[in-house]
Amino acid sequence: MRRLPMLMLAAGLALAACRVTLAQPESRPADRCDRHCLLQILWDYTEALTDDKPTEVPAAGNIRVTSNGRVVKLGHGAVWGTPRRIPYRQALVDPTTGAAIFYGVVTNDIRPRRSGALISPDTLSSSDGRAPITWWFYVVRLKVENRRVSEAEEVAYAGSSMGADAKALSLPDRLFDTLLPEDERSSREQLMHIANEYFDAVSGTLSYRKVPWHPDCQRVELGVFTVNAATSPGSCGGEFQNPSVRWNVVNRRFYIVDVERGLVLAIANFTTPPNLPHNNGSVVFELFKIQDGLIRQIQAFFRGNGQLHSGWGTGPGS
C-alpha cells in the first residue's frame, strides 16, 4: 500500500519534467536564419536606411554592395541620406537560399509636425530647400550567411515609365502573402520551371500559348498595369502577339521560391535584341504568384532608364 503514493509522486515528477521540457523555446543553430531571422535582418536594413545609419546593418566583414549595378560601400547607394521614409513596403524571404528581398518606395519628402520628433527642421534635406524632393522606386536583395548580410544588391529609380508614379503606391497586393491550399501548390522545381517558361516566352524561344497562364493573370510594372490596359490591351500571354514585345532574357537568377505562398522571385537581364534596337534593356526583378500550376500575377521592377549590367552573376548582363 505504501508503494502507491511513491508511484504517484514519481509520476507527478515525470509529468512536471515533461511540462518544463515542452515549455522550453525551440533551439536554433547559431548560424541558421529562418523566416523570422531573415525578416528581422531585413527590418534592420530598412531602419538603417531611414535613419542613415549603415553601421546598424548586421553586415559581414566582406559584404559586397552594388547600387544600380555599380559597386559601392554600404550606405552609399542612390537612396541613402537623411531623412528618409519608406511608405510602400513588401518583404520576401527564403530560408533555403538565405535571400531577403524588399520592394519599396523611398522618399526624402518629410515634414515634421510636432516638437521632439525624430526628424527636426534642423535635419531636413527636402522641404527646407537644401535638396530637391525625390521619390524612388526601390528594391534591395540581401544574402544572409551566418546571420550576417554578405551581399546587398540595391536598385533605385527616380523617374517615370509608362505613367508610373512612386507617390501613388501605398499598400502592396496581399495576394502575394496569401497561403495556398496544399492541393493548389507546386514544388520548388515546378515553380522555377514555370517562371523560366515565362522568360522563354519573353525571349521568343517558346510560344506564349505553352506558358501556363491563369485566367486571372495580371502583370504590374512599377505599379502600372502593362496588360489588360487601355494602352496595352493584350492579356498576360496575348501581349506576346506583338512582335516588338521581345527581349533576350539572360543571367537569370532565382532567389525566392515559396511553395506555401506559390511565389517565385527571379532577377534577369532583359537585353535589347539586335532586330529591335529601340527596346530599352534593363535588369528586371520579376515576382510571380503561381496557383494551381498557373501564373496568376506578375509584379515587375526595373529602372525605366535602363541598367545594362547587374554587377552580379556571370555571362551577358552580369
Secondary structure, 3 states (H helix, E strand, C coil): CCHHHHHHHHHHHHHHHHHHHHHCCCCCCCCCCCHHHHHHHHHHHHHHHHHCCHHHCCEEEEEEEEECCEEECCCCCCCCCCCCEEEEEEEEEECCCCEEEEEEEEECCCCCCCCCCCCCHHHCCCCCCCCCCCEEEEEEEEEEECCEEEEEEEEEECCCCCCCCHHHCCCCCHHHHCCCCHHHCCCHHHHHHHHHHHHHHHHCCCCHHHCCEEEEEEEEECCEECCCCCCCCCCCCHHHHCCCCCCEEEEEEEEEEECCCCEEEEEEEEECCCCCCCCCCEEEEEEEEEECCEEEEEEEEECCCCCCCCCCCCCCCC
